[in-house]
Amino acid sequence: MICLFIGLFLSPAAGNNASDELNHYYYSGTGNNIFNIMYTEIDWQDCTSATIIFTRKYNIGPGDDAYMVFFNDTSMLNSIEALHYTGTQEEKIQYEMVNNFIGYKYMGYYYRTDDIEYGDGFCVDNIQLYSSDLEKILFYDNGENTADKWILDGFTLESENVSYNRTLMEITPHSDMTIEKGANRTITWIISITDPDMANKYWVYKNDTMNSTLYVSPTDYQSFEIIQVTVDTTIQGTWNYTIFVNDTSSNIISDQVNITIIDNWRDEWIGEDTQGGSAVTTGELQNAIYHWLEDLPVRDYILSTMDLQDVISLWLSE
């Protein structure tokens, strides 16, 4: 075994008394002028949104060397759609949205090198294809007695004694949001953990500059559980919602979402004190179009195309 994979997935804190168990992962091999591949057939015709998630570690040489995640309709790879990686990365859970590839028959990995200098290659484990719209895992393989799931051409299934004193956890982050006062909105997080048996609790704090409030009490979670938290939109201002996740070994990770609650922009043209009251006049419509074209804020809010369509619909209804 080459040096890259000695101690693969080992905790730096694991000592002689660390509890070990057998871990399996797929290894690309390495050398000059190689083209190694592993692939499997997948069924994801019914989904509209998908994410591939896998644990990887790699050391890719310079030049044309690379490893790729591919989706294709033929195992011969004469036409390929791929995610391309080079360089060196330590052990990490990788997330990639693959909506553009939905419908391809095959999913796989390949590793190629040129005839100059090559690196140590790469390994991959805990391969999952998750559909958020179906809320289900379409494919999962942790390498444990599942090599028959893949066609291995140059790749090998390797094993290593590893410590699970440190568990890889990750939170799929949610982007910051600007929300109108009184609107119904939620923050969505997805928690993943490489060892489901070590899943423990998550909790959420709502913060401002003056105090912190426990917004969601500690709650059990499962790997790939979708966590949805309703945003409090009753008061204008900027708020931070922070989720904390731990495992049974007391490792903790977090993700913060900044929420800005603004005045309802519709009151600019549809409020009781406006020119047309609850109706939209032609002048108000022209004003709304001007703000939309120039990206001018309306009560600290930038109109979207959908917002403008709402104004037009109200104007047409009169």
C-alpha positions as a Python dict, from the first residue, in 0.01 Angstrom:
ca = {
    (1, 'M'): (0, 0, 0),
    (2, 'I'): (141, 340, -91),
    (3, 'C'): (204, 604, 172),
    (4, 'L'): (-109, 811, 107),
    (5, 'F'): (-334, 546, 252),
    (6, 'I'): (-140, 448, 561),
    (7, 'G'): (-369, 555, 841),
    (8, 'L'): (-649, 647, 603),
    (9, 'F'): (-951, 778, 797),
    (10, 'L'): (-755, 743, 1125),
    (11, 'S'): (-822, 990, 1403),
    (12, 'P'): (-509, 1191, 1499),
    (13, 'A'): (-614, 1141, 1861),
    (14, 'A'): (-646, 765, 1834),
    (15, 'G'): (-400, 592, 2063),
    (16, 'N'): (-306, 231, 2132),
    (17, 'N'): (-633, 178, 2315),
    (18, 'A'): (-849, 315, 2034),
    (19, 'S'): (-1125, 79, 1927),
    (20, 'D'): (-1067, -35, 1567),
    (21, 'E'): (-1290, -203, 1315),
    (22, 'L'): (-1245, -297, 954),
    (23, 'N'): (-1312, -19, 704),
    (24, 'H'): (-1329, -61, 328),
    (25, 'Y'): (-1273, 189, 49),
    (26, 'Y'): (-1209, 195, -325),
    (27, 'Y'): (-859, 282, -442),
    (28, 'S'): (-771, 409, -791),
    (29, 'G'): (-422, 267, -817),
    (30, 'T'): (-148, 487, -963),
    (31, 'G'): (140, 498, -1211),
    (32, 'N'): (215, 644, -1553),
    (33, 'N'): (-28, 626, -1844),
    (34, 'I'): (-314, 459, -1660),
    (35, 'F'): (-688, 490, -1711),
    (36, 'N'): (-868, 311, -1430),
    (37, 'I'): (-1243, 312, -1387),
    (38, 'M'): (-1524, 190, -1164),
    (39, 'Y'): (-1891, 233, -1252),
    (40, 'T'): (-2239, 113, -1169),
    (41, 'E'): (-2586, 138, -1317),
    (42, 'I'): (-2829, 372, -1138),
    (43, 'D'): (-3204, 436, -1152),
    (44, 'W'): (-3295, 798, -1086),
    (45, 'Q'): (-3554, 871, -1351),
    (46, 'D'): (-3818, 985, -1103),
    (47, 'C'): (-3617, 1260, -931),
    (48, 'T'): (-3562, 1621, -1033),
    (49, 'S'): (-3289, 1712, -781),
    (50, 'A'): (-2991, 1502, -674),
    (51, 'T'): (-2666, 1532, -481),
    (52, 'I'): (-2374, 1291, -488),
    (53, 'I'): (-2197, 1264, -153),
    (54, 'F'): (-1880, 1069, -85),
    (55, 'T'): (-1576, 1062, 142),
    (56, 'R'): (-1251, 1110, -50),
    (57, 'K'): (-881, 1172, -14),
    (58, 'Y'): (-647, 1225, -307),
    (59, 'N'): (-304, 1326, -429),
    (60, 'I'): (-315, 1388, -805),
    (61, 'G'): (-1, 1457, -1005),
    (62, 'P'): (57, 1760, -1235),
    (63, 'G'): (-14, 1789, -1607),
    (64, 'D'): (-311, 1597, -1742),
    (65, 'D'): (-352, 1378, -1431),
    (66, 'A'): (-701, 1393, -1280),
    (67, 'Y'): (-977, 1196, -1118),
    (68, 'M'): (-1336, 1240, -1220),
    (69, 'V'): (-1687, 1156, -1116),
    (70, 'F'): (-1878, 1074, -1433),
    (71, 'F'): (-2231, 1012, -1555),
    (72, 'N'): (-2284, 849, -1890),
    (73, 'D'): (-2522, 641, -2100),
    (74, 'T'): (-2254, 394, -2204),
    (75, 'S'): (-1988, 215, -2003),
    (76, 'M'): (-1742, 264, -2292),
    (77, 'L'): (-1704, 635, -2198),
    (78, 'N'): (-1695, 750, -2560),
    (79, 'S'): (-1912, 1042, -2448),
    (80, 'I'): (-1882, 1157, -2090),
    (81, 'E'): (-2017, 1416, -1848),
    (82, 'A'): (-1788, 1458, -1549),
    (83, 'L'): (-1686, 1647, -1237),
    (84, 'H'): (-1311, 1706, -1257),
    (85, 'Y'): (-1060, 1719, -967),
    (86, 'T'): (-684, 1775, -946),
    (87, 'G'): (-428, 1864, -680),
    (88, 'T'): (-416, 1729, -326),
    (89, 'Q'): (-693, 1711, -66),
    (90, 'E'): (-708, 1556, 276),
    (91, 'E'): (-995, 1339, 392),
    (92, 'K'): (-1327, 1519, 346),
    (93, 'I'): (-1693, 1459, 268),
    (94, 'Q'): (-1760, 1591, -82),
    (95, 'Y'): (-2100, 1727, -187),
    (96, 'E'): (-2183, 1791, -554),
    (97, 'M'): (-2519, 1889, -702),
    (98, 'V'): (-2572, 1670, -1010),
    (99, 'N'): (-2913, 1786, -1135),
    (100, 'N'): (-2773, 1834, -1486),
    (101, 'F'): (-2680, 1465, -1506),
    (102, 'I'): (-3015, 1315, -1399),
    (103, 'G'): (-3122, 1039, -1636),
    (104, 'Y'): (-2781, 904, -1732),
    (105, 'K'): (-2760, 525, -1702),
    (106, 'Y'): (-2418, 494, -1538),
    (107, 'M'): (-2239, 666, -1250),
    (108, 'G'): (-1875, 610, -1170),
    (109, 'Y'): (-1522, 728, -1103),
    (110, 'Y'): (-1215, 720, -1320),
    (111, 'Y'): (-851, 811, -1272),
    (112, 'R'): (-606, 896, -1548),
    (113, 'T'): (-237, 989, -1560),
    (114, 'D'): (7, 1097, -1829),
    (115, 'D'): (363, 977, -1894),
    (116, 'I'): (542, 1236, -1680),
    (117, 'E'): (491, 1259, -1303),
    (118, 'Y'): (213, 1094, -1106),
    (119, 'G'): (77, 1128, -753),
    (120, 'D'): (-47, 871, -504),
    (121, 'G'): (-395, 844, -657),
    (122, 'F'): (-723, 869, -471),
    (123, 'C'): (-961, 669, -258),
    (124, 'V'): (-1336, 697, -217),
    (125, 'D'): (-1583, 560, 39),
    (126, 'N'): (-1940, 609, 166),
    (127, 'I'): (-2077, 684, -180),
    (128, 'Q'): (-2433, 810, -176),
    (129, 'L'): (-2675, 956, -428),
    (130, 'Y'): (-2944, 1156, -251),
    (131, 'S'): (-3263, 1303, -398),
    (132, 'S'): (-3395, 1604, -205),
    (133, 'D'): (-3726, 1616, -389),
    (134, 'L'): (-3797, 1248, -318),
    (135, 'E'): (-3633, 1278, 26),
    (136, 'K'): (-3460, 943, -17),
    (137, 'I'): (-3118, 790, -75),
    (138, 'L'): (-3116, 649, -428),
    (139, 'F'): (-2783, 470, -393),
    (140, 'Y'): (-2549, 389, -104),
    (141, 'D'): (-2225, 195, -78),
    (142, 'N'): (-1977, 196, 210),
    (143, 'G'): (-1755, -73, 60),
    (144, 'E'): (-1862, -336, 314),
    (145, 'N'): (-1914, -657, 113),
    (146, 'T'): (-2057, -457, -176),
    (147, 'A'): (-1787, -473, -443),
    (148, 'D'): (-2037, -653, -666),
    (149, 'K'): (-2225, -322, -696),
    (150, 'W'): (-1947, -191, -920),
    (151, 'I'): (-1759, -291, -1230),
    (152, 'L'): (-1397, -242, -1119),
    (153, 'D'): (-1145, -193, -1401),
    (154, 'G'): (-815, -98, -1239),
    (155, 'F'): (-978, 6, -911),
    (156, 'T'): (-947, -218, -608),
    (157, 'L'): (-1147, -259, -288),
    (158, 'E'): (-906, -206, 3),
    (159, 'S'): (-940, -251, 379),
    (160, 'E'): (-774, -82, 674),
    (161, 'N'): (-812, -95, 1052),
    (162, 'V'): (-952, 245, 1145),
    (163, 'S'): (-1063, 427, 1457),
    (164, 'Y'): (-1413, 570, 1485),
    (165, 'N'): (-1322, 790, 1783),
    (166, 'R'): (-1359, 1080, 1538),
    (167, 'T'): (-1664, 1080, 1319),
    (168, 'L'): (-1699, 1289, 1006),
    (169, 'M'): (-2009, 1509, 1032),
    (170, 'E'): (-2117, 1777, 788),
    (171, 'I'): (-2410, 2014, 752),
    (172, 'T'): (-2541, 2108, 409),
    (173, 'P'): (-2541, 2489, 450),
    (174, 'H'): (-2835, 2719, 381),
    (175, 'S'): (-2782, 3057, 217),
    (176, 'D'): (-2862, 3385, 392),
    (177, 'M'): (-3212, 3524, 332),
    (178, 'T'): (-3395, 3855, 316),
    (179, 'I'): (-3760, 3803, 411),
    (180, 'E'): (-4062, 4030, 429),
    (181, 'K'): (-4220, 4085, 767),
    (182, 'G'): (-4498, 3833, 825),
    (183, 'A'): (-4394, 3595, 545),
    (184, 'N'): (-4370, 3219, 599),
    (185, 'R'): (-4015, 3093, 546),
    (186, 'T'): (-3803, 2802, 668),
    (187, 'I'): (-3433, 2726, 691),
    (188, 'T'): (-3341, 2379, 564),
    (189, 'W'): (-3031, 2191, 673),
    (190, 'I'): (-2923, 1833, 600),
    (191, 'I'): (-2696, 1661, 851),
    (192, 'S'): (-2468, 1380, 734),
    (193, 'I'): (-2249, 1157, 949),
    (194, 'T'): (-2022, 875, 832),
    (195, 'D'): (-2111, 650, 1125),
    (196, 'P'): (-2490, 663, 1183),
    (197, 'D'): (-2451, 485, 1517),
    (198, 'M'): (-2274, 794, 1654),
    (199, 'A'): (-2551, 1041, 1563),
    (200, 'N'): (-2662, 1231, 1872),
    (201, 'K'): (-2833, 1573, 1891),
    (202, 'Y'): (-2883, 1899, 1706),
    (203, 'W'): (-3005, 2232, 1845),
    (204, 'V'): (-3057, 2584, 1711),
    (205, 'Y'): (-2989, 2928, 1861),
    (206, 'K'): (-3141, 3253, 1743),
    (207, 'N'): (-2904, 3541, 1812),
    (208, 'D'): (-2893, 3918, 1788),
    (209, 'T'): (-2641, 4169, 1918),
    (210, 'M'): (-2795, 4175, 2267),
    (211, 'N'): (-2883, 3819, 2359),
    (212, 'S'): (-2903, 3457, 2251),
    (213, 'T'): (-3212, 3240, 2258),
    (214, 'L'): (-3234, 2862, 2239),
    (215, 'Y'): (-3471, 2840, 1944),
    (216, 'V'): (-3481, 2461, 1900),
    (217, 'S'): (-3405, 2239, 2199),
    (218, 'P'): (-3160, 1946, 2160),
    (219, 'T'): (-3325, 1692, 1932),
    (220, 'D'): (-3223, 1350, 1801),
    (221, 'Y'): (-3125, 1325, 1435),
    (222, 'Q'): (-3042, 1058, 1179),
    (223, 'S'): (-2789, 1081, 900),
    (224, 'F'): (-2933, 1262, 597),
    (225, 'E'): (-3233, 1380, 793),
    (226, 'I'): (-3378, 1704, 658),
    (227, 'I'): (-3396, 1964, 935),
    (228, 'Q'): (-3643, 2247, 876),
    (229, 'V'): (-3667, 2544, 1112),
    (230, 'T'): (-3940, 2806, 1077),
    (231, 'V'): (-3808, 3163, 1076),
    (232, 'D'): (-3964, 3416, 1312),
    (233, 'T'): (-4066, 3701, 1081),
    (234, 'T'): (-4268, 3908, 1329),
    (235, 'I'): (-4000, 4170, 1400),
    (236, 'Q'): (-3786, 4364, 1155),
    (237, 'G'): (-3411, 4338, 1194),
    (238, 'T'): (-3117, 4107, 1128),
    (239, 'W'): (-3098, 3773, 1307),
    (240, 'N'): (-2856, 3482, 1310),
    (241, 'Y'): (-2986, 3127, 1323),
    (242, 'T'): (-2711, 2882, 1415),
    (243, 'I'): (-2750, 2504, 1414),
    (244, 'F'): (-2515, 2294, 1628),
    (245, 'V'): (-2470, 1921, 1571),
    (246, 'N'): (-2280, 1675, 1786),
    (247, 'D'): (-2202, 1305, 1795),
    (248, 'T'): (-2169, 1062, 2083),
    (249, 'S'): (-1799, 1151, 2117),
    (250, 'S'): (-1889, 1519, 2181),
    (251, 'N'): (-1754, 1646, 1848),
    (252, 'I'): (-1953, 1956, 1746),
    (253, 'I'): (-2003, 2132, 1413),
    (254, 'S'): (-2226, 2428, 1326),
    (255, 'D'): (-2371, 2639, 1044),
    (256, 'Q'): (-2504, 2995, 1066),
    (257, 'V'): (-2769, 3160, 848),
    (258, 'N'): (-2817, 3538, 853),
    (259, 'I'): (-3180, 3643, 825),
    (260, 'T'): (-3290, 4001, 753),
    (261, 'I'): (-3657, 4082, 815),
    (262, 'I'): (-3772, 4387, 618),
    (263, 'D'): (-4090, 4589, 584),
    (264, 'N'): (-4344, 4449, 340),
    (265, 'W'): (-4253, 4609, 7),
    (266, 'R'): (-4608, 4563, -123),
    (267, 'D'): (-4725, 4840, 109),
    (268, 'E'): (-4539, 5082, -118),
    (269, 'W'): (-4811, 5044, -385),
    (270, 'I'): (-5085, 4830, -232),
    (271, 'G'): (-5113, 4967, 121),
    (272, 'E'): (-5420, 5147, 253),
    (273, 'D'): (-5249, 5488, 227),
    (274, 'T'): (-5132, 5446, -134),
    (275, 'Q'): (-5281, 5610, -441),
    (276, 'G'): (-5494, 5312, -541),
    (277, 'G'): (-5541, 5156, -201),
    (278, 'S'): (-5555, 4777, -234),
    (279, 'A'): (-5561, 4818, -614),
    (280, 'V'): (-5261, 4905, -833),
    (281, 'T'): (-5289, 5211, -1055),
    (282, 'T'): (-5106, 5251, -1387),
    (283, 'G'): (-4874, 5506, -1228),
    (284, 'E'): (-4789, 5267, -945),
    (285, 'L'): (-4723, 4989, -1195),
    (286, 'Q'): (-4487, 5213, -1391),
    (287, 'N'): (-4309, 5298, -1066),
    (288, 'A'): (-4274, 4929, -982),
    (289, 'I'): (-4135, 4851, -1329),
    (290, 'Y'): (-3881, 5134, -1293),
    (291, 'H'): (-3761, 4999, -956),
    (292, 'W'): (-3735, 4647, -1101),
    (293, 'L'): (-3541, 4758, -1412),
    (294, 'E'): (-3293, 4968, -1215),
    (295, 'D'): (-3261, 4729, -919),
    (296, 'L'): (-3368, 5008, -686),
    (297, 'P'): (-3463, 4903, -333),
    (298, 'V'): (-3825, 4924, -224),
    (299, 'R'): (-3822, 4955, 154),
    (300, 'D'): (-3480, 4787, 156),
    (301, 'Y'): (-3602, 4511, -76),
    (302, 'I'): (-3498, 4441, -437),
    (303, 'L'): (-3788, 4329, -655),
    (304, 'S'): (-3761, 3994, -833),
    (305, 'T'): (-3929, 3915, -1164),
    (306, 'M'): (-4190, 3715, -974),
    (307, 'D'): (-4259, 4015, -748),
    (308, 'L'): (-4317, 4235, -1051),
    (309, 'Q'): (-4549, 3974, -1197),
    (310, 'D'): (-4756, 3993, -876),
    (311, 'V'): (-4790, 4371, -918),
    (312, 'I'): (-4887, 4332, -1283),
    (313, 'S'): (-5150, 4070, -1190),
    (314, 'L'): (-5307, 4309, -939),
    (315, 'W'): (-5306, 4587, -1198),
    (316, 'L'): (-5475, 4359, -1455),
    (317, 'S'): (-5737, 4248, -1207),
    (318, 'E'): (-5879, 4601, -1176),
}
